[in-house]
């Protein structure tokens, strides 16, 4: 039988882990709060997408000003903003989803604030990496990681014309990273998790966040244009692969920085 002291210790560890996760999610939470606020509150002559962009810019400046993010982390986040915006421009052009609202800050049908949704994922990864003292073991050779990352990103574009290789890439991912794991510290105690499992868990929670975002009108899939419905479960695989890209880029940048 598990003693009371053990249960208290486990509860304490869970509380610390939850607190660190919550602190790592500050930027995504700001975006969710902004989506909720702008859904019920409007400013005359100020489009919703423009207001969201302004809030995201202020939030990003505030994160650095209050030292919640470092300058190096900001550089990574800006990179993800560009990567995400390029993907958004292409996907909206192909009709994968749309932004039906109006806005001065829309580029080819894509509001510029949308890049911050990808940047918020990078913000979470960078902050969790630092707050939980994450270390990587068994990381594959750099060229293999780069090849997998590049192939996954390109598949988001090419599957509209050729075969969708997401499951082939998932198998390749498991093969390349079969020896790779993360360690993280909670309350001074170290834990270990296989890297593929961490990708899947983050992808699942992003899918949950996606359902909240579409419900709040952040964007709309073709089957949500007339009424909201649950995002297809298959989207978890897309977010899973997008998380792979995010983590690989962050890990590679940290390895380069450590080498310097």
Secondary structure, 3 states (H helix, E strand, C coil): CCCHHHHHHHHHHHHHHHHHHHHHCHHHHHHHHHHHHHHHCCECCECHHHHHHHHHHHHHHHHHHCCCCCHHHHHHHHHHHHHHHHHHHHHHHCCCEECCCCCCCEECCEECCHHHHHHHHHHHHHHHHHHCCCEEECCCCHHHHHHHHHHHHHHHHHCCCCCCCHHHHHHHHHHHCCCCEEEEEECCEEEEEEHHHHHHHHHHHHHHHHHHHHHCCCCEEHHHCCCCCCCCCCHHHHHHHHHHHHHHHHHHHHHHHHHC
